[in-house]
């Protein structure tokens, strides 16, 4: 279940308290001042001041609640203002760049997609610049920044930048600095699985969950463990790189140098291999039609074997981490993920079986297909909406600019 954030009493915690109130309103969908006062342990006057501040800068709007009051007007309720700000999300995959403009409640307002040689720095930078220029034209409201989601692992590791599911030539992330300097907007970046998990936390099926595991199914396979609404990153930001866990002794050679890795059996690239097609064809209308055709035996056979491996992975995740739920998202088409989830049933016995709600053990993202791009756009929004005290404490300036103290910072990597 979701824990409600609690306000702090110190004067220096005013920015944190604003985030707590804003996050509570987001969770509830609509909340009155009494609701806020009762649940976040702030005084009525503090709540009045905070809601006035948030409404004055356009982050929330007030509406009259419906009710059967015998006397007087029903109380006012506050909601997030969808036009309180936009963000641009960029999702990078080998050979493809997708971008979208997203509002403060997670609606994808406009999107674009381009095939490009992602190993060619200047071509890739030019493509991202073109996409950002196009998308920001429609942002009449404030633009909180840009989020970029890209495949992991990040940094110099033994398995970085090898094979078709990794970003060749991305040992150096300075290209993102060039993009930030060119567009002059705050820029945040993250591994795609972490970005997708944060998207589910703010706007997806994990809104009511504090702890869950996110499976990112795209060209490759990644994961993210979320504990208390914060993704666990590990020592170097590469935690839960699930796709490169060997699951088949003596299995298919993997690009990481091992063999039998999970990604070699459960990923869009693995499906492309089985169908004898190139990776760019994975997003073609013809493939989508095949995925919805229950008589396609090649697809059926692949889903059966992939479903078995997914069943094993779910058991491993549950027994190791005991998450509240496992959520599957990513760039893979919804039709494919639904078939894989069906093929993984019945789930194996684990520490979650018989304890958790069977309907919560395995969930499909409501944004399947858009998970990557929404997750990227969430990165700058998350910086504003998340009531993480350590984030606010990084800003030591006088408490004068409410919007800026809520999280509109100069940009950088989201650090979990």
Secondary structure, DSSP 8 states (H G I E B T S, - for coil): ---------SGGGHHHHHHHHHHHHHHHSSEEHHHHHHHHT--HHHHHHHHHHHHHTTSEEEEE-----SSS---EEEEE-TTS-EEEEEEEETTEEEEEEEETT--EEEEEEEE--TT-HHHHHHHHHHHHHHHHTT--S-EEEEEEEE-S--SS-TTTT-STTS-TT-S--HHHHHHHHHHTS-EEEEEHHHHHHHHHHHHSTTTT-SSEEEEEESSSEEEEEEETTEE---SSS-TT-GGGSB-STT-SB-TTS-BSBGGGTSSHHHHHHHHT--GGGGGSHHHHHHHT-TT-HHHHHHHHHHHHHHHHHHHHHHHHH--S-EEEESSS-HHHHHHHHHHT-S----SSTTTS-TTTSEEE-TTTTTHHHHHHHHHHHHHHH---HHHHTT--S-TT-HHHHTT--S------
